[in-house]
Amino acid sequence: MIKNLRLTAVILPMLLLGQVEMVPPVWSAEVYFDITAAPTRRIDIALPMLNSGDPANKALREEIHQTFKQDLEFSGRFNVIDIARFFPVESSEITNPDFQAWYLIGIQALVTGNIQSSGSDYEISFRLFDIPMGQQIVGKKYRVSLSGVRSVVHKFADETQFRLTGERGINFSRIAFTCKRTGNMELYLVDPDGGNLVQLTRNGTINLSPAWSPDGAEIYFTSYIQDRPDLYEIKLDDHQVNVVLSGGMHITPSVSHDGGTVLLSASYDGDPEIIRYDIDSKKISRLTFSTGVDTNPVFAPNGREIAFTSDRSGTPQIYLMDIEGTNIRRLTRIGDYNTSPDWSPRGDWIAYHSRRNGVFDIWLIHPDGTDEHPITSEAGHNEDPSWARNGRHIAFISTREGGKGLYIMDQTGRSVKPVVVHQGICGNPSWSR
């Protein structure tokens, strides 16, 4: 491996010219994995093909390689130097790469790996190396079935991002959403790259507004199983569905960051009002008492404030209040239909969708009401934003390719990526934390 790498050492700098800034030839390493670095600073990382002693694993190795590459590229934190065509594939695991050879061609980090068949399962190992420092940062080994291969690739891609940037990745997360693929609005799960699409409910009725528990063990949602909008939970380990609140109307749930409380809109005195439901004590506390429609509540990351939608002023607008239902203040004032707020995990932005000039788009606004601006435009209708756990990506619903599909983008509105499209009317995305 080392000999072949050195044989291509003259070719590779030419191939990478314009993509990689050459590292100064000083062996006292540049500290590039700095969590305070600007988000635009990208790390040059090499991603060769995994090694394997079994030629039958070729197609799977290529799928793993491509999935890992896409995960790192979409993060916006890496320049992925794809040298698979020039990197020799050996049967043994690479545990001690030629650090100086990689360093001289401008590589800051390197990922190697190995895959071996073990009965019906696979043993997959990954190693992440700091090239300037000449050392391994982390190594992981997984034993999985074929269906679990993509998940461990996502998991180590997120591990790589965390170790090099201090920021959690989003690849080993899931998006819950509703979709009318089978003629009924059922609940689904999907990976951020569109893989591992799973149908969760099969009750043949209307299911809406999934909301994750913080540990990812269950999802709360509204369903018309009993011909009325009741609140249910579904356990993700066995897909068991249980009713939580029934009678009247219980819609648009949101779970607190400690998992102990659910906010939702419920019918009182003929009007939907915001209530707080304590999961352990089953106590209900009413938070709003307006004559309008109050709905779509969501917790702030600090757990002390709530954003919600209300038409108490005549048109749906975004409001804020304290956790006790006090200190209610209006946040948005432009647009004739502002709804579906979601608070960034970093606490700095609230995303929502707004209708202006007859078109729905995703907008951002600071919690103090400043810097309100759109992040989608001139691409159909765009609705239902849901933040990823890194606070830098958003899942949303769009008609930009016809129908209503699920997409993700970064918080600037760029790097738009289709996740589930052309598969029926989709809605209500909720990104796991």
Long-range contacts (C-beta under 8 A, 24 or more apart in sequence): 1-88, 1-90, 1-94, 1-97, 1-98, 2-97, 2-98, 2-101, 4-87, 4-88, 5-87, 5-88, 5-98, 5-101, 5-102, 6-98, 6-101, 8-86, 9-101, 9-104, 9-105, 11-86, 12-83, 12-86, 12-105, 13-105, 13-106, 15-86, 16-81, 16-105, 16-106, 19-44, 19-79, 19-81, 20-44, 20-79, 20-81, 20-105, 20-106, 20-107, 21-106, 22-106, 23-103, 23-106, 23-108, 23-132, 25-104, 27-103, 27-132, 27-134, 29-130, 29-132, 29-133, 29-134, 30-108, 30-132, 32-108, 32-109, 32-132, 32-164, 33-130, 33-163, 33-164, 33-165, 33-166, 34-166, 35-165, 35-166, 35-167, 37-165, 39-76, 39-77, 39-392, 42-76, 42-77, 42-78, 42-79, 43-77, 43-78, 43-79, 43-108, 43-109, 43-164, 43-165, 44-78, 44-79, 44-81, 44-106, 44-107, 44-108, 44-109, 45-72, 45-78, 45-79, 45-80, 45-81, 45-107, 45-108, 45-109, 45-110, 45-111, 45-160, 45-164, 46-81, 46-83, 46-102, 46-107, 46-109, 46-110, 46-111, 47-72, 47-80, 47-81, 47-82, 47-83, 47-84, 47-111, 48-83, 48-84, 48-87, 48-110, 48-111, 48-112, 49-84, 49-87, 49-89, 50-112, 50-113, 50-114, 50-115, 50-124, 51-89, 51-90, 51-91, 51-92, 51-93, 51-94, 51-112, 51-113, 51-114, 51-115, 52-89, 52-91, 52-114, 52-115, 52-116, 53-91, 53-92, 53-116, 54-116, 54-117, 56-117, 57-115, 57-116, 57-117, 60-115, 60-122, 60-146, 60-149, 61-89, 61-115, 63-149, 63-150, 64-113, 64-115, 64-124, 64-149, 64-153, 67-150, 67-153, 67-154, 67-157, 67-193, 67-195, 68-111, 68-153, 68-156, 68-157, 70-193, 71-153, 71-154, 71-157, 71-158, 71-169, 71-171, 71-193, 72-157, 72-160, 72-161, 74-171, 74-192, 74-193, 74-415, 74-417, 75-161, 75-169, 75-170, 75-171, 76-392, 76-410, 76-415, 77-161, 77-164, 77-165, 77-167, 78-161, 78-164, 81-107, 93-125, 93-127, 94-127, 95-127, 95-136, 97-129, 99-129, 99-131, 99-134, 100-134, 102-131, 103-131, 103-132, 107-131, 108-132, 109-137, 109-160, 109-164, 111-160, 118-143, 120-145, 120-146, 121-145, 122-146, 122-149, 124-149, 124-152, 126-156, 128-159, 128-160, 128-163, 128-164, 137-163, 137-164, 138-163, 150-191, 150-195, 150-196, 151-191, 151-196, 154-191, 154-193, 167-390, 167-392, 168-389, 168-390, 169-390, 170-388, 170-389, 170-390, 170-393, 170-431, 173-388, 173-389, 173-431, 173-432, 173-433, 174-216, 174-431, 174-432, 175-386, 175-395, 175-406, 175-408, 175-419, 175-429, 175-430, 175-431, 175-432, 176-200, 176-210, 176-212, 176-219, 176-429, 176-430, 176-432, 177-210, 177-395, 177-397, 177-406, 177-420, 177-426, 177-427, 177-428, 177-429, 177-430, 178-207, 178-208, 178-209, 178-210, 178-426, 178-427, 178-428, 179-406, 179-420, 179-423, 179-424, 179-425, 179-426, 179-427, 180-424, 180-425, 180-426, 181-423, 181-424, 182-424, 185-425, 185-427, 187-219, 187-221, 187-234, 188-420, 190-406, 190-419, 190-420, 192-388, 192-393, 192-395, 192-408, 192-419, 193-417, 193-419, 194-418, 194-419, 194-420, 197-420, 200-234, 200-236, 200-239, 201-234, 201-241, 203-241, 208-251, 208-427, 208-428, 209-251, 209-252, 209-253, 209-428, 209-430, 210-428, 210-430, 211-253, 211-254, 211-255, 211-262, 211-430, 212-255, 212-430, 212-431, 212-432, 212-433, 213-255, 213-259, 214-255, 214-256, 214-257, 214-258, 214-259, 214-433, 215-259, 216-432, 216-433, 219-430, 220-244, 220-253, 220-255, 220-262, 221-253, 222-250, 222-251, 222-252, 222-253, 231-262, 231-264, 231-277, 244-277, 245-277, 251-295, 252-295, 252-296, 252-297, 254-297, 254-298, 254-299, 255-299, 256-299, 256-303, 257-299, 257-301, 257-303, 257-433, 258-303, 263-297, 263-298, 263-299, 263-306, 264-297, 265-293, 265-294, 265-295, 265-296, 265-297, 274-306, 274-308, 274-325, 276-323, 285-325, 286-325, 287-321, 287-324, 287-325, 288-321, 288-325, 288-328, 295-339, 296-339, 296-340, 296-341, 298-341, 298-342, 298-343, 299-343, 300-343, 300-347, 300-367, 301-343, 301-344, 301-345, 301-346, 301-347, 302-347, 305-367, 307-331, 307-341, 307-342, 307-343, 307-350, 307-367, 308-341, 309-338, 309-339, 309-340, 309-341, 318-350, 318-352, 318-365, 320-367, 331-365, 331-367, 331-369, 332-365, 332-372, 334-372, 335-363, 338-363, 340-383, 340-384, 340-385, 342-385, 342-386, 342-387, 343-367, 343-387, 344-387, 344-391, 344-411, 345-387, 345-388, 345-389, 345-390, 345-391, 345-433, 346-391, 348-391, 349-391, 349-411, 351-375, 351-385, 351-387, 351-394, 352-385, 353-382, 353-383, 353-384, 353-385, 353-396, 362-394, 362-396, 362-413, 364-411, 374-413, 375-409, 375-411, 375-412, 375-413, 376-409, 376-413, 377-413, 379-416, 383-427, 384-427, 384-428, 384-429, 386-429, 386-430, 386-431, 387-431, 388-431, 389-431, 389-432, 389-433, 395-419, 395-429, 395-430, 395-431, 396-429, 397-426, 397-427, 397-428, 397-429
